[in-house]
Amino acid sequence: MEQIKGFTLIELLVVVTIMMLFSGLSIAYFNEFTNKQKLDGIARNVIDVLELAKKKADTGDSSLCAGVGITPRVDKYSVVVSSSTEYKLVPTCLTGVPTSIPYPTLKSPIVFATPTLAVQFSGLNIGASGAQCIKLQNSGDANKCTYINIQSTGLINLLSCTDTCPPP
């Protein structure tokens, strides 16, 4: 009698089970990776706005200070966090009426850990004052976070959640 060569049902079930386990693990790690990328991307967007405020203050850009019959002048620029998901660029005008620039609302589940704060940049490369550390976190998991550190010299850098911001 001839034997038919092939795989038994048990062997096929073992292979399929192992493949399902690897697939499940890789999907979980992929979700964690994409959430970290979202968090870092939003942090980079906030850093871009902070850098813009610093540059506008350094150059004395008065384009956001409107006035009729006057020469608009700016004193400083601030990035203001007004809620856990909203932030804007605000000029402090010496003359003229300030016009703020609101930025897109943070995408859920990413939020500002401190819902109200402001970072101010004065002109002539003086640096920054106000909040020196901004924490962004995943609202579903407080351990998934990142810090934006603003030094008094105006240097802005990104720190991981395992780091902590230096005391002011």
C-alpha positions in Angstrom: 0.0 0.0 0.0 1.3 3.4 -1.0 1.6 6.1 1.6 0.3 9.6 0.8 2.8 12.2 1.7 1.6 15.5 3.3 1.0 17.3 6.5 -1.3 16.2 9.3 -4.1 18.4 10.6 -2.2 18.9 13.9 0.9 20.1 12.1 -1.2 22.6 10.1 -2.9 23.8 13.2 0.4 24.4 15.0 1.8 26.4 12.1 -1.4 28.5 11.8 -1.4 29.2 15.5 2.2 30.3 15.5 1.5 32.6 12.5 -1.5 34.1 14.3 0.6 34.8 17.4 3.3 36.6 15.4 0.7 38.6 13.5 -1.0 39.6 16.8 2.3 40.7 18.3 3.3 42.6 15.2 0.0 44.5 15.1 0.3 45.5 18.7 3.9 46.8 18.2 2.8 48.6 15.0 0.0 50.4 16.8 2.4 51.5 19.6 4.9 52.7 16.9 2.3 54.7 15.0 1.0 56.3 18.3 4.6 57.3 19.1 5.0 58.7 15.6 1.8 60.8 16.0 3.0 62.1 19.4 6.5 63.0 17.9 4.9 64.6 14.8 2.6 66.8 16.9 5.5 67.8 19.1 7.5 68.8 16.0 4.6 70.9 14.9 4.5 72.7 18.2 8.3 73.2 18.1 7.9 74.7 14.6 5.4 77.2 16.0 7.8 78.0 18.9 10.6 78.5 16.4 8.4 80.8 14.3 7.6 82.9 17.4 11.3 83.2 18.2 12.2 84.2 14.7 9.3 86.8 14.5 10.4 88.3 17.8 14.1 88.4 16.8 13.3 90.2 13.6 10.7 92.5 15.1 8.1 91.3 12.6 5.1 93.6 13.2 2.9 92.0 10.5 0.5 90.8 13.1 0.0 94.3 14.6 -2.5 96.2 12.6 -3.2 99.9 12.8 -4.5 102.8 10.8 -2.3 105.9 10.6 0.4 104.4 12.9 3.5 102.4 12.4 2.9 99.0 14.1 5.6 97.9 16.5 5.9 94.5 18.3 7.4 93.9 21.7 7.4 90.1 21.8 5.7 87.0 20.6 4.0 84.3 22.7 2.9 80.8 22.1 -0.2 80.4 24.2 -1.8 77.0 25.1 -5.4 77.9 25.9 -6.8 74.4 26.5 -5.6 70.8 26.5 -5.9 70.7 22.7 -5.6 74.3 21.4 -2.6 76.7 21.0 -1.9 79.9 19.1 0.7 82.4 18.2 0.1 85.8 19.8 2.0 89.1 19.3 2.4 91.7 22.1 2.1 94.9 20.2 3.6 98.2 21.4 1.4 100.0 18.8 -1.4 98.5 16.7 -3.9 95.9 17.4 -2.6 92.3 17.8 -3.9 89.5 15.5 -3.3 86.0 16.9 -2.8 82.9 14.7 -4.7 79.8 16.0 -3.2 76.5 15.1 -5.1 73.2 14.3 -6.5 71.5 17.3 -4.4 68.6 18.5 -5.6 65.2 17.3 -7.1 62.9 19.8 -5.7 61.2 21.9 -2.7 63.6 22.1 -3.2 66.5 24.6 -1.2 69.1 26.4 -0.6 67.9 30.0 -0.7 71.5 31.2 -3.8 73.0 29.6 -2.9 76.6 30.1 0.6 78.0 29.7 2.5 80.6 27.6 6.1 80.8 26.3 7.2 84.3 25.4 10.1 85.3 23.1 11.5 88.8 23.3 13.4 90.4 20.4 17.1 90.9 19.9 17.9 87.3 20.8 17.1 87.8 24.4 15.6 84.4 24.7 12.5 82.9 26.2 10.5 83.4 29.3 7.4 81.7 30.8 6.8 78.0 30.7 10.1 76.3 30.1 8.7 72.8 29.6 5.7 71.6 27.6 4.5 68.1 28.1 2.5 66.4 25.4 0.9 63.0 26.3 -1.4 60.4 25.1 -4.6 60.9 27.1 -5.2 57.1 27.1 -1.8 56.3 28.6 0.1 58.9 30.7 3.3 57.0 30.2 3.3 57.8 26.5 4.5 61.3 26.4 7.2 63.7 25.2 8.6 66.9 26.5 9.4 70.1 24.7 12.2 71.9 26.6 12.6 75.6 26.0 15.8 77.0 27.5 16.1 80.6 28.6 18.6 81.1 25.8 15.8 80.2 23.3 17.1 76.8 22.4 14.2 74.3 21.9 14.6 70.6 22.0 12.6 67.4 22.3 13.0 65.1 25.3 11.5 61.6 25.6 9.1 60.7 28.4 11.9 58.9 30.3 13.7 62.2 30.6 12.4 65.0 32.8 12.5 68.7 32.2 15.0 70.5 34.2 13.7 72.7 37.0 13.2 76.4 36.0 
